Amino acid sequence: MKCSGASVFISLDKWHCLLIFLYPIAVFVAGTGSKQWEVPTASFTSSFNLSEILQWEPHCQYHHLQDKRRISAEIPPRLDGTWVSTRCEVRPGPEFLTRSYTFHPSRHFKALQHYYTDSSCEDPAYSLMIRGKFRLRQASWITQGGTEAEHHLSKVGIVVHSLAAKQRLASRLPSTCVGLILGQVVPGKLYDLYNTRTGRGCLAALGFSMMEMGLIRVETQHHNHGGKVQELFLGDIHTEWAQRTQHRPTGYQQPLQNAMHHLHPCPLCALVYRSSEQRPPVLPHSPAATQSLAGHWVSQRCETRPTVLFLTRDFTFDPDQHAWEGIYRHYLDPACSRPTFTLRASGHYAQGSPSAKVAGASEFVFKVTQVRVRAMDKPTAKLLNGTRPGKCGRPGGWKVGAEHDVTPTDGCTVLGIKLPHKEFELFKTELDHKKHPLLFIGERPTDGSSPDHPQRRPTSFQAPMVLCSGGETQPLHHYGSVFNSKQVQLAASGTERLTQLVLLAFGSALCSLFCVY
């Protein structure tokens, strides 16, 4: 049995599948009374409007990261307006695309998805024009801070941009779709791929789905100078092609930005905003960033992973020693304000060849040789103290804030950590809108399995990390990196014992519903 994993180089087993569901149920059972975490049982009403606030200040040396900003997220979110990609996006497969989604007060939407043959989005292949209607339902039971929604498609049209793209599509689609749709296609002309009178067989053959609209979150960044940036997070895309059309998201893709409230400068935003199905945006060629991992890299925001994982990442790479350290701090909430535990891991890496699938990316092999765990709250420490001898470090000695080495026990069974461990990775570096380096690390398999074979190497990426310092890398500690894994906290209240029993029952039920066997 596998669940979605978020740790980059550590294998996770079925126990984590159970644990990651505990917190949402814990809050409901324990009755904390905080409206921020209550999950409604009915549809939204006009009076139901929740907001969470995060003061986010990554510890970096760059001045632009020291500029504290306030981030708010309303439930239900306000979607009216147009939201656009800020870079060439990479989906599992790989697929390369840009998106422009427009939502109207009438609850109708129009989505444009432009697909390309290259990872720089310079050579358009085809565009999809999607129309439909959506409805916000309720705060998500599974993903804290998210909103569940449903949608109904009324039309999906396709515009092919070249004869070569037409031939590639013909090789992917069933003969019935080729005959009905592609047979008479003229590049630049819109054709119906789906409407209310036809079936969805041709959509499935393309791997097309709008299931991403099943989970929605809007964040607003309020900057000190008075400006604001709004970002729209839609549900994650399953990493397995066969699963993506039925996948119910519990994490997010990289966000779209509001066309009226986006980062500046953002020349790509204007290109995508002005695009249409007949005129896809052709992104300008940008020089490749130096493929160097040297330095200290951190998350740009509190990140969300499939199956209710909230975390921040912190990595240091030493190319001279081919060594790495990483810090994964996990939290109970989407504001990353309530820590549960931290994993500290270390190991070595080897750089391979440039990727044949994603231009500009490189293949790596990472090995984890040592891990330390630090419980950040009492329920987590109690849980770890209950493990059997030889399964998770020294039994009975877990205390809040104290770090334990779990290497002598070959990891920690209850956390799903197995040592030693090897993974086949995909890395890429780019420059952001202010020409600062970004690091993209391969996306984790949605089913929680590990990319422990070359055939399972990622073809898409997690949220980019920003370089805090580089060039003068500090020597790595002998014990390894700070490596953050999963959230495990049980609700802390006077009814903790009863709560834990209920959590186990609910966790087991949820695992049977949402985990992949």
N, C-alpha and C positions, 0 to 999 in steps of 0.2 A: 504494500500500500504506500502511495506517495502523496505528499502534499506540496504546495508551492513553497519553494525555498527562496530565501533572500541572501543568505551568506554566499560570498563569492567563491570561496575555495574550500568549503566544508560540506561534507555529505550529511543529509538529514534523513531520518527514518520515520517510521509510523508514529512514534511518540510525539514528535513535533506536530503531526497532523492533529492529534487530540488537543495539545496544549494551546495552539494558536487561536482556538475558538473560545477559550475560557473567559477572556475579559468581557466581551460584550454581554454574555449571559450573566457574568458575575455582577456587573453593574445593575442589571435588571433585577436579579435575585436579592442582592444586598440592599437595594433601595437607597442609593446615596442621596437622592433628592436633588441632584444637580440637573437642571433642565438641559444643560449642554449635552448630556449623555443619555437622556431619555429617548427611547425609540417608540414612536407613535404606533398605535394599532389601527388608526384610521387615516383617511386621506388628509392632506393638508387643508387647513382653513386659512382665511386671510390673516387671522391673528397669530398663526403659528410661524414665528420668524426668529430663528436662533442665529447667534453669531459667536464665533470663537476668535480670539485674538492671540497672535503670536508675535513676540518681539524676537526677530531673527537676526543674529549677529555672528556669522561664522568667524572663527578665530584665524584670521589671515593677516598677511603683511601688506596686501594691496589695500590702498586707501578706499577703493570703491566697495570693498567688502566690510570695512570698518564702519561704513555709514549705516547706522541702525535704521531699520524700517519696520513698520507695523504691518502685519498681514491679517486680514479678516476674511472670514468665510461665512456667508449667510446660508441658512436652511429655511425655506427653499431658495435655491439660487435664482438670480435674475439673468435670463439668457438673451433677452432682446438685443439684436444687433448682429454684426458680422464678426466672426472669429477666424483668424488666419494662422497658417504655419509661419514660423520664424526661421526655419532652416529646412533643408532637404531631409525628410524623415525616412527612417529605415525600419521597415516591418519585417517580422520573421519570414523567411523564404529564401533569399531576401526579396523584398519589394521596396521600391523607392518612389516616394510620392510627396506631394504638397496638398494641403486641404484648405478649403474656404467654406465655412458653415454659417448660414444666415438663419436666425430664428426671429419669428414675427409674433407680435402680441396675440394674434389669432391662434397661436399654437401650431401654425404651419412652419415648416422649415424647408430650406433648399441647401443641399450639400454638394460641393464640387470636390471631386477627388481626381487629381492629375497624376498619372503614373508615367514613369520614366525608365529608360533602359540603363541608366547609369546612376551611381551613388552621389553625383553632384547635381542631379536634376537639371541637366543641360540638354538632354535629348528626349523630348516628350514622345510617348508611345500612344497612349489613349487617355481619354478623360471620361469620367462617369458623372452624370448629372442626376442627383437623387432628390425627389420631392416626396413629402409625406407630412404626417401630423404626429405630434408628441404630447405626452401628458406626464407631468411630475406626480409621483405617487406618494412617497413618504421617505422619511429618513431611513437610511439603510440599516438593516439589522446586522449585517455582516461587516461592512466597512464604516467605521466611525467617521463622521464628518461628510459622508457621501449621501447622495439623494438617489433613490431608485426612480426610474422612469420607464415608460413604455412608449413604443412608437408604432406607427402604421405606415407602410410604404404605399404610395399611389403610383409612382412612376420611377423607373431607372432608365436613363438614356445613355448611349455610348457614342463617342466621337473618336474615330481612329485618325491618327495624325500622319501616318505614312503607310505605304504599301508594305514595307518591311514589318511594321507593327501589325498590320492585318495578317500577314503570314504567320507571325509568332502566335497571335491569338487563335488562328485557325488550328494550330497544332495542339492547343490546350483545350479547346471547346469540343463537345460532342458533335457528331456529324449533323444532328438535327439543328443545333444552334448555328453551325456554320452555314447550313443551307438556308435557314430562315432569316438570319441576321447578317452574317458576313458575306454571303454570296454576292450581294449587290452593293456592298459598302463602297462609298467614295470617300476618300480622306477629307476630313473637314465638315462632313455632314452628320447631323444628329439622327440616330436610329434608336428605336425602342428596344431595350434589352428586357424590360419587364414593365407591365402595367396590370391593372386590376383584372384584366380579362385573360392574362396568360400565366403560366406557371413560373416557378423560380428555378427550374433546372439549370438554366444558363447562368444564373447568378451563382449558384453553388459551384459550378464548374470553374468559375473565375475565383472562387474563394471569397466571394463578396458577402458581406453581412454588415448590418448596422447595429449589431448587438452591443457595440460600444456605447450606444445611447441608453443602455440599461443602467449605467452608473454615471452620475454627473456631480461635479464639484466646481465651484467658481471661487477663486481667491483674488482678493484685491490687495495690492501692495501700496501702502501709503508712505511716500517718501518725505523726508524732512523738508525738502524744498517746496512741498505742496503738490507735487505731481502724483499721479497714481498709475499703476499698471494692473490690468485685469487679465487673468488667465483662466481658461476653460479646460478642465480635466475631464476627459471621457474615458470610458472603460477600456481595460487592456485587451490586446489581441492575443489569442492563444498561440503559443509557439509551434504547435503541431497543426499543419495545414488541414488535416481531416477533422479537427475539433473546432476550428475557428468559427464556423457558421452556427454552432449550437452553444458556444461558450457563454456562460453567464459571468460577466466580469466582477472581480472583487478588488482589482487594482486599477491603475490608470496608465494611459499612454502619456507621452510627452505632451505638454499643454499647448493649446492654441492661445493666441493673444487677441484681445479685443482690438479691432481695427482703429478705434478711436482712442484707445488707452493702451498703448504698447510701449516697449522700450525704445529709446532713441539713442543713436540712429538705428533705423531698421529698414534699409532699402528693400529687403526681401518682402516685408509686410506690404508695402505698396504694390509690388509686382503681383503678389498673390491676390490682394484685394481687388485689383483691376482686371483680373483674369476672368475668362468665361470658358465654357466647354469647348468653344471653337478656338479660343486664344489662350492656351495654357501658358503659365509663366515659365520663362526660360531663365534659370538662375545664372547670374554672372559667374564666370570662372574665377575661383579664388586659389591662390597659391597654397600648396599643401603645407601644413604645419610640420615641424620637425618631429619625427616619430621617436621621441625620447620620453621615458617614464621618470627620469631623474627628478627628484623633489618631493614635495609634500602636497597631496591633493585632498580636498574635502568636498562634501556635499554642498550644494548651493541652497538647499532647502530641506525641510523635513520631508522625507520620501515615503511613499506608500508602495507596498508590494502586494501582489495577489494574496488573498486569504489573510487579510487584516494584519499586515506587518507595517509598523511605522518605525523608521530608523534614520540615522545619519551615518555616513561612512567617512573614514579618515585613513588615507594610505600614504606610506612613504616607501620609495623605491631607491635602491642603491645599485646602479648599473655596474659599478666596478666589482661589487661582490655578488652580483646577480641575486640579491636578497631583497625581501619585501617585508613590510610590517603594515598591518591594517587595523583600524578601529571601527567596529560596528556597534553602535549604541542603539539599543531598541527601547521602544516606549509603548505606552498604552494608548496614546491619543495622537491624532493627526497634527497636533501642534508641537509634538516632541517635547513635552514639558513634564511628563511623568515617567521617569526611567524605570526599567525592570531589571535588565542586566546587560553586561558588556562582555564580549569575548575578545581575548587578546591572542592573536595567532601570528606565527612567523613561518618562513620557509624560503625557498629559492625558486627562481624562474629561469626559463630559457626562451629566447626569441626565435621564432621560426621564420617561415617565408611570408612574403606579402600575400594577403588573402586573394584567392582566385574568384571569390564570390562578391566581396565588398571592396571595391577599389579604394585605396588609401588606408585600408586597415591592415593589421599584421596579426599573424597567428602566434600565440604564446602557449607554453606549458607551465603550469604552476604546481608546486608541491607544498603541502602544509606538513610541517614536521613537529610543531609544538603549539599548544593552545592553553591559555589561562582564562578562567571564568571569574567574573566579579558579580555577585548578587547585589542589586541596587535597592531592594525592598525586602521586608520581612517575609511575606508570603513566598517569594522566590527562594530565599535562604532556607525556609522551612521545607519547601519542596525538595531542594537539593540535599538537605540533611536526611531525607527519607529514602535516598537511594541505597541500594545494596552495596556492600563492600566490594571494591574492585570494579565498580561500574561508572564512577564519576568522581575521581580524585579521592581525597581523604574523607571518609564518611564522618558525619557528626561535627565537623569543624567549620561549617559554613556560617558566616556572619555578614551582615550588611556592610558593604564597602570593602570587605577583605577579598583579596585575589587568591585563587587556588589554581595550581597547575594540574591539568587533567591528562597530561601527556603520559604519565606512568600507567594510567588505566586505559590507554589507547583511545582516549576521548571521554565522552560523557553520554551514556546510553539515553538518559531521560531527555537530553537536549538534541539527540540524534547526531552527535559529533563522533566521527570515526577517524582514527589516525593510524598510520600516515595516509595521506589522501592526495591524489593527483587529478588535475582538471585541465581540459583543453580549452583555451580561451581565445577571444577575439578582442583586440584593442585598437582604438583609433584616437588620434588627437586632431583638434580643430582650434580655430580662433573664434572668440565670441565677438559681439558687436563692438566691443572696445579693444579688440585685438589681444585679449588675454587668452592664454591657452586653456583648452578644455580637454578632459580625458573621458572617452567613452569606453566602458567595459561591457563585455557581452551580457546579453539579457539571460536571466535564469529561466530554465524550462518551467512552463506553467504547471506541469504535473508534479513539480518538486523533485524530480530526478536530478542526477548529477551529469554534467558533460564530461564523463570520465573516459570517453572514447573519442577518437578523432571525428567519427561520423556524427557525434552529438555536439560538435563545436557550435556555439551560437552563430546566428546570422543577423542578429539585430542587437540593440544596445539598451542598457539601463540609462537612467538620467545622467547627464554629464557631470563630472566633478571639475572643480576649478583649481588651478595651481596657486597655492599659497606662497610657496618659496621653492626655488630651484637653483641648480648650479652648485651651491654649497650645501650639499646634503649632509645631514648629521649622521654619525655612525649609528647603525641600528643596534638596539639592545640584544643581548645574547638570547633572551627568552622569546623574542618575536614581536609580532604586531598586536595592536589592540583590535580585536576582531569581534564585531557585534553581531549577534544572531537574533533569536526570536523572542517575542514577548511572551512571558509566562505568568505574569502576575495574576493571583487570585484576589478577589475582592477582600480588602482588609476592613473588617467590621466586627462587632461583638458576636455576630452569628457566623464567624469564619468556618467553624467545623461543619455546620449544616450547609453553608454555601458551597464548600468544596465538594461535598457529596452530590449536590445538585449539579455543580459544574461538570463533574465527571460524567453524569448521566446525559446531560445536554451535549457535552463535547463529543461523546461517543455517537450520539444520534446525528449531530451535524457532520461528523467525519464520514459517516456512512452515506450522507447525502452529497457531500461536496468533494471528497477525496477520490482519486483515481486509483483503481486497483489493477 
